[in-house]
Amino acid sequence: MSFLSSIFGGGKSAFEDVKIPDYWSDKYYEKTQSPLYETGFNLLQGKPSEYYAPIGEYGGQEFENVLGLLTKDVTRGVNEDLVRRGVGRGGIGTTAISKAVGDVSGQMRWSDYMRALQGRQNLLNTGMTGMTGVRSGALSEEQIRNQFSLGASGLEMQKAAGVDQYNAQQGETWSNLIGSGIGAAANIYGMNMLGNITGGSSLGNSGASRIATPGTIGSYSGYRY
């Protein structure tokens, strides 16, 4: 770096070292958005996960297992009642068991059907709520990111303007400095030229002032002043 460069800042603006911050997004945003979107989208298509599928399922295997256990309990209860009454298992006993099991099975299947419809409605609402949350989150993120981008662009413009202003000032400073140097050199040159011209005129005047007389012609010492 030259002496003059060190005086005028080394030719580099402080704005050039300004670091515009990068956009930072919470690490849990993307991690939660993707699963919520997939879950909500699948629920809207009527495709819940295996774990939640029984909520909207009618007459599924789990229901049949529970109904089978309940049927055994009803059958055992009816048989015990018939024994207390002294009624045999054939005839009237069989009819009583069939009627009791049929009533319980019918009620259970109807209840299961209504429960499945309500479960599907709940799954639909959950899917819509999830998708709404994903959409709202995406819109909020987009607005925040756009605001940040506009702010960062403004900072970049201010940084560029600062660098340009600094460079313009540097250019003006160097221009004035060079102009001053040229002016000083011209003044010095003019003074030297003036001195030479003045000295020559004096010598010429001195020579012209010499007067020759007849008595001194031919003799070097004959000239007088």
Stockholm file with secondary structure:
# STOCKHOLM 1.0

chainA/1-225         MSFLSSIFGGGKSAFEDVKIPDYWSDKYYEKTQSPLYETGFNLLQGKPSEYYAPIGEYGGQEFENVLGLLTKDVTRGVNEDLVRRGVGRGGIGTTAISKAVGDVSGQMRWSDYMRALQGRQNLLNTGMTGMTGVRSGALSEEQIRNQFSLGASGLEMQKAAGVDQYNAQQGETWSNLIGSGIGAAANIYGMNMLGNITGGSSLGNSGASRIATPGTIGSYSGYRY
#=GR chainA/1-225 SS CCHHHHHTGGGCCGGGGCCCCCCCCCHHHHHHHHHHHHHHHHHHTTCCCTTTGGGGCSSCHHHHHHHHHHHHHHHHHHHHHHHHHTCCTTTHHHHHHHHHHHHHHHHHHHHHHHHHHHHHHHHHHHHHHHHHHHHHHHHHHHHHHHHHHHHHHHHHHHHHHHHHHHHHHHHHHHHHHHHHHHHHHHHHHHHHHHHHHHHHHHHHHHHHTCBCCGGGTTCGGGCBC
#=GC SS_cons         CCHHHHHTGGGCCGGGGCCCCCCCCCHHHHHHHHHHHHHHHHHHTTCCCTTTGGGGCSSCHHHHHHHHHHHHHHHHHHHHHHHHHTCCTTTHHHHHHHHHHHHHHHHHHHHHHHHHHHHHHHHHHHHHHHHHHHHHHHHHHHHHHHHHHHHHHHHHHHHHHHHHHHHHHHHHHHHHHHHHHHHHHHHHHHHHHHHHHHHHHHHHHHHHTCBCCGGGTTCGGGCBC
//
